[in-house]
Amino acid sequence: MTTSSPRLLLIATLVLAVAGVVLLALPHRPSASASPTLPPGAASAARASDSPASGHRAASRAPASDTTAATPTRSAIASALPPHGEGVAGDAVIQKSLEAAWPADLAADDERKLLAAGRGLLRADTTGVGRATWPAVFGDPGQAIAPAFATARFRIQAAIARRDGSPNKAVVHLVWAGTDRGGTYTDRRITDWYFTRTTSKKEGGSTWTPQPRT
Protein backbone atom coordinates (compact mmCIF):
# COMPACT_ATOMS: atom_id res chain seq x y z
CA MET A 1 0.00 0.00 0.00
CA THR A 2 2.90 2.35 0.79
CA THR A 3 4.62 1.64 -2.50
CA SER A 4 1.50 2.05 -4.65
CA SER A 5 0.25 5.37 -3.13
CA PRO A 6 2.84 7.64 -4.74
CA ARG A 7 2.15 5.98 -8.09
CA LEU A 8 -1.63 6.58 -7.76
CA LEU A 9 -1.07 10.19 -6.84
CA LEU A 10 1.16 10.69 -9.86
CA ILE A 11 -1.45 9.14 -12.17
CA ALA A 12 -4.23 11.28 -10.69
CA THR A 13 -2.12 14.40 -11.12
CA LEU A 14 -1.46 13.60 -14.80
CA VAL A 15 -5.17 12.98 -15.45
CA LEU A 16 -6.15 16.33 -13.93
CA ALA A 17 -3.47 18.16 -15.90
CA VAL A 18 -4.65 16.63 -19.19
CA ALA A 19 -8.27 17.51 -18.37
CA GLY A 20 -7.28 21.11 -17.66
CA VAL A 21 -5.49 21.42 -20.99
CA VAL A 22 -8.52 20.04 -22.82
CA LEU A 23 -10.87 22.48 -21.10
CA LEU A 24 -8.65 25.45 -21.93
CA ALA A 25 -8.58 24.43 -25.58
CA LEU A 26 -12.38 24.43 -25.91
CA PRO A 27 -14.05 27.74 -27.26
CA HIS A 28 -15.64 29.92 -24.59
CA ARG A 29 -19.45 30.11 -24.58
CA PRO A 30 -21.45 32.53 -22.42
CA SER A 31 -23.74 31.04 -19.84
CA ALA A 32 -27.53 31.23 -20.14
CA SER A 33 -27.68 33.88 -17.42
CA ALA A 34 -25.54 36.35 -19.39
CA SER A 35 -27.28 39.47 -20.82
CA PRO A 36 -28.50 38.82 -24.38
CA THR A 37 -27.26 41.07 -27.14
CA LEU A 38 -29.77 43.52 -28.67
CA PRO A 39 -30.77 43.24 -32.32
CA PRO A 40 -29.08 45.82 -34.55
CA GLY A 41 -32.18 48.01 -34.79
CA ALA A 42 -32.85 47.97 -31.06
CA ALA A 43 -29.22 48.67 -30.28
CA SER A 44 -29.12 51.74 -32.50
CA ALA A 45 -32.36 53.01 -30.96
CA ALA A 46 -30.95 52.52 -27.47
CA ARG A 47 -27.81 54.44 -28.39
CA ALA A 48 -29.94 57.26 -29.78
CA SER A 49 -32.03 57.47 -26.64
CA ASP A 50 -28.92 57.54 -24.47
CA SER A 51 -27.71 60.69 -26.23
CA PRO A 52 -29.39 63.85 -24.85
CA ALA A 53 -28.88 65.69 -28.12
CA SER A 54 -30.45 63.01 -30.30
CA GLY A 55 -33.29 62.62 -27.81
CA HIS A 56 -34.04 66.34 -28.04
CA ARG A 57 -34.08 66.21 -31.82
CA ALA A 58 -36.48 63.28 -31.79
CA ALA A 59 -38.84 65.11 -29.46
CA SER A 60 -38.78 68.21 -31.64
CA ARG A 61 -39.76 66.17 -34.69
CA ALA A 62 -42.81 64.66 -32.99
CA PRO A 63 -46.01 66.24 -34.40
CA ALA A 64 -48.18 68.18 -31.98
CA SER A 65 -51.74 67.02 -31.34
CA ASP A 66 -54.64 68.78 -33.06
CA THR A 67 -55.91 70.15 -29.75
CA THR A 68 -52.58 71.74 -28.89
CA ALA A 69 -52.25 73.27 -32.35
CA ALA A 70 -55.80 74.65 -32.36
CA THR A 71 -56.00 76.16 -28.88
CA PRO A 72 -53.05 77.61 -26.96
CA THR A 73 -52.71 76.75 -23.30
CA ARG A 74 -53.88 79.20 -20.67
CA SER A 75 -50.32 79.75 -19.48
CA ALA A 76 -49.21 80.63 -23.01
CA ILE A 77 -52.07 83.12 -23.36
CA ALA A 78 -51.37 84.66 -19.95
CA SER A 79 -47.69 85.08 -20.74
CA ALA A 80 -48.56 86.96 -23.94
CA LEU A 81 -50.80 89.49 -22.18
CA PRO A 82 -49.49 92.91 -21.17
CA PRO A 83 -49.04 93.65 -17.46
CA HIS A 84 -51.87 95.13 -15.43
CA GLY A 85 -52.05 98.89 -15.69
CA GLU A 86 -50.60 99.01 -19.19
CA GLY A 87 -53.48 101.21 -20.34
CA VAL A 88 -54.86 101.62 -23.85
CA ALA A 89 -51.49 100.62 -25.34
CA GLY A 90 -52.00 97.03 -24.20
CA ASP A 91 -55.56 96.59 -25.47
CA ALA A 92 -54.51 95.52 -28.96
CA VAL A 93 -52.35 92.75 -27.49
CA ILE A 94 -55.29 91.43 -25.46
CA GLN A 95 -57.53 91.50 -28.55
CA LYS A 96 -55.01 89.52 -30.59
CA SER A 97 -54.60 87.00 -27.78
CA LEU A 98 -58.36 86.39 -27.66
CA GLU A 99 -58.59 85.98 -31.43
CA ALA A 100 -55.65 83.54 -31.42
CA ALA A 101 -57.12 81.49 -28.59
CA TRP A 102 -60.63 81.22 -30.08
CA PRO A 103 -60.64 81.37 -33.90
CA ALA A 104 -63.69 82.96 -35.53
CA ASP A 105 -66.59 80.59 -36.21
CA LEU A 106 -69.51 82.96 -36.95
CA ALA A 107 -70.61 84.74 -40.09
CA ALA A 108 -69.16 88.24 -40.26
CA ASP A 109 -72.60 89.88 -40.04
CA ASP A 110 -73.58 87.81 -36.99
CA GLU A 111 -70.29 88.55 -35.29
CA ARG A 112 -70.68 92.28 -35.90
CA LYS A 113 -74.23 92.34 -34.45
CA LEU A 114 -73.25 90.26 -31.43
CA LEU A 115 -70.24 92.43 -30.63
CA ALA A 116 -72.30 95.61 -30.79
CA ALA A 117 -74.97 94.09 -28.52
CA GLY A 118 -72.42 92.66 -26.09
CA ARG A 119 -70.60 95.97 -25.75
CA GLY A 120 -73.86 97.83 -25.19
CA LEU A 121 -75.06 95.33 -22.61
CA LEU A 122 -71.80 95.49 -20.67
CA ARG A 123 -71.86 99.29 -20.61
CA ALA A 124 -75.49 99.32 -19.49
CA ASP A 125 -74.87 96.72 -16.81
CA THR A 126 -71.81 98.41 -15.29
CA THR A 127 -72.53 102.13 -15.73
CA GLY A 128 -76.32 102.18 -16.11
CA VAL A 129 -76.13 103.92 -19.50
CA GLY A 130 -78.60 102.46 -22.04
CA ARG A 131 -80.46 100.00 -19.84
CA ALA A 132 -83.78 101.03 -21.37
CA THR A 133 -82.70 99.41 -24.62
CA TRP A 134 -82.94 95.93 -23.01
CA PRO A 135 -85.92 95.92 -20.63
CA ALA A 136 -86.08 92.10 -20.74
CA VAL A 137 -82.58 91.98 -19.29
CA PHE A 138 -82.57 94.90 -16.85
CA GLY A 139 -86.25 95.18 -15.93
CA ASP A 140 -88.16 98.45 -15.51
CA PRO A 141 -86.10 101.24 -17.05
CA GLY A 142 -87.74 103.74 -14.73
CA GLN A 143 -86.41 102.04 -11.64
CA ALA A 144 -83.42 103.93 -10.28
CA ILE A 145 -80.38 101.67 -9.86
CA ALA A 146 -77.06 103.11 -8.79
CA PRO A 147 -74.34 102.13 -11.30
CA ALA A 148 -71.53 100.01 -9.95
CA PHE A 149 -68.85 101.68 -12.09
CA ALA A 150 -68.15 105.24 -13.16
CA THR A 151 -68.77 106.04 -16.81
CA ALA A 152 -65.66 108.20 -17.13
CA ARG A 153 -63.13 105.44 -16.48
CA PHE A 154 -65.03 102.54 -18.06
CA ARG A 155 -63.23 101.01 -21.04
CA ILE A 156 -63.72 97.82 -23.06
CA GLN A 157 -60.25 96.48 -23.74
CA ALA A 158 -61.12 93.59 -26.07
CA ALA A 159 -64.12 91.57 -27.24
CA ILE A 160 -64.90 88.53 -29.39
CA ALA A 161 -68.14 86.75 -30.35
CA ARG A 162 -68.12 82.99 -30.85
CA ARG A 163 -70.53 80.07 -31.07
CA ASP A 164 -71.61 78.51 -27.81
CA GLY A 165 -71.90 74.85 -28.76
CA SER A 166 -74.63 75.41 -31.35
CA PRO A 167 -75.17 77.52 -34.50
CA ASN A 168 -78.12 79.15 -32.70
CA LYS A 169 -76.20 80.00 -29.52
CA ALA A 170 -73.38 82.45 -29.06
CA VAL A 171 -71.31 84.10 -26.37
CA VAL A 172 -69.64 87.51 -26.36
CA HIS A 173 -66.46 87.43 -24.32
CA LEU A 174 -65.38 90.88 -23.09
CA VAL A 175 -62.31 92.14 -21.26
CA TRP A 176 -62.72 95.54 -19.68
CA ALA A 177 -61.46 98.07 -17.14
CA GLY A 178 -63.28 100.37 -14.75
CA THR A 179 -63.37 102.21 -11.45
CA ASP A 180 -65.95 101.03 -8.92
CA ARG A 181 -67.90 103.19 -6.48
CA GLY A 182 -65.15 102.79 -3.91
CA GLY A 183 -62.63 104.36 -6.27
CA THR A 184 -60.71 101.16 -7.03
CA TYR A 185 -59.54 100.86 -10.62
CA THR A 186 -59.10 97.37 -12.03
CA ASP A 187 -58.34 96.31 -15.59
CA ARG A 188 -58.64 92.97 -17.41
CA ARG A 189 -62.03 92.22 -15.86
CA ILE A 190 -63.95 89.48 -17.73
CA THR A 191 -67.66 89.32 -18.54
CA ASP A 192 -69.56 86.93 -20.81
CA TRP A 193 -72.95 87.66 -22.38
CA TYR A 194 -74.92 84.76 -23.88
CA PHE A 195 -77.29 84.97 -26.82
CA THR A 196 -79.77 82.74 -28.64
CA ARG A 197 -80.84 83.14 -32.25
CA THR A 198 -84.57 83.68 -32.73
CA THR A 199 -86.46 83.71 -36.01
CA SER A 200 -89.07 86.36 -36.68
CA LYS A 201 -91.63 85.62 -39.41
CA LYS A 202 -92.87 89.21 -39.26
CA GLU A 203 -89.43 90.65 -39.97
CA GLY A 204 -88.44 87.80 -42.27
CA GLY A 205 -85.12 87.10 -40.58
CA SER A 206 -83.39 86.14 -37.37
CA THR A 207 -82.11 88.14 -34.44
CA TRP A 208 -79.81 87.47 -31.53
CA THR A 209 -81.57 87.73 -28.16
CA PRO A 210 -79.48 88.28 -25.01
CA GLN A 211 -80.09 86.01 -22.06
CA PRO A 212 -80.62 87.53 -18.61
CA ARG A 213 -77.66 87.38 -16.26
CA THR A 214 -78.03 84.80 -13.51
Secondary structure in CASP SS format (residue, H / E / C, confidence):
PFRMAT SS
TARGET T0000
AUTHOR 0000-0000-0000
METHOD secondary structure of the structure
MODEL  1
M C 1.00
T C 1.00
T C 1.00
S H 1.00
S H 1.00
P H 1.00
R H 1.00
L H 1.00
L H 1.00
L H 1.00
I H 1.00
A H 1.00
T H 1.00
L H 1.00
V H 1.00
L H 1.00
A H 1.00
V H 1.00
A H 1.00
G H 1.00
V H 1.00
V H 1.00
L H 1.00
L H 1.00
A H 1.00
L C 1.00
P C 1.00
H C 1.00
R C 1.00
P C 1.00
S C 1.00
A C 1.00
S C 1.00
A C 1.00
S C 1.00
P C 1.00
T C 1.00
L C 1.00
P C 1.00
P H 1.00
G H 1.00
A H 1.00
A H 1.00
S H 1.00
A H 1.00
A H 1.00
R H 1.00
A H 1.00
S H 1.00
D H 1.00
S C 1.00
P H 1.00
A H 1.00
S H 1.00
G H 1.00
H H 1.00
R H 1.00
A H 1.00
A H 1.00
S H 1.00
R H 1.00
A C 1.00
P C 1.00
A C 1.00
S C 1.00
D H 1.00
T H 1.00
T H 1.00
A H 1.00
A H 1.00
T C 1.00
P C 1.00
T C 1.00
R H 1.00
S H 1.00
A H 1.00
I H 1.00
A H 1.00
S H 1.00
A H 1.00
L C 1.00
P C 1.00
P C 1.00
H C 1.00
G C 1.00
E C 1.00
G H 1.00
V H 1.00
A H 1.00
G H 1.00
D H 1.00
A H 1.00
V H 1.00
I H 1.00
Q H 1.00
K H 1.00
S H 1.00
L H 1.00
E H 1.00
A H 1.00
A H 1.00
W C 1.00
P C 1.00
A C 1.00
D C 1.00
L C 1.00
A C 1.00
A H 1.00
D H 1.00
D H 1.00
E H 1.00
R H 1.00
K H 1.00
L H 1.00
L H 1.00
A H 1.00
A H 1.00
G H 1.00
R H 1.00
G H 1.00
L H 1.00
L H 1.00
R H 1.00
A H 1.00
D H 1.00
T H 1.00
T H 1.00
G C 1.00
V C 1.00
G C 1.00
R H 1.00
A H 1.00
T H 1.00
W C 1.00
P H 1.00
A H 1.00
V H 1.00
F H 1.00
G C 1.00
D C 1.00
P C 1.00
G C 1.00
Q C 1.00
A C 1.00
I C 1.00
A C 1.00
P C 1.00
A C 1.00
F E 1.00
A C 1.00
T C 1.00
A C 1.00
R C 1.00
F C 1.00
R E 1.00
I E 1.00
Q E 1.00
A E 1.00
A E 1.00
I E 1.00
A E 1.00
R E 1.00
R E 1.00
D C 1.00
G C 1.00
S C 1.00
P C 1.00
N C 1.00
K E 1.00
A E 1.00
V E 1.00
V E 1.00
H E 1.00
L E 1.00
V E 1.00
W E 1.00
A E 1.00
G E 1.00
T E 1.00
D E 1.00
R C 1.00
G C 1.00
G C 1.00
T C 1.00
Y E 1.00
T E 1.00
D E 1.00
R E 1.00
R E 1.00
I E 1.00
T E 1.00
D E 1.00
W E 1.00
Y E 1.00
F E 1.00
T E 1.00
R E 1.00
T E 1.00
T E 1.00
S E 1.00
K C 1.00
K C 1.00
E C 1.00
G C 1.00
G E 1.00
S E 1.00
T E 1.00
W E 1.00
T E 1.00
P E 1.00
Q C 1.00
P C 1.00
R C 1.00
T C 1.00
END
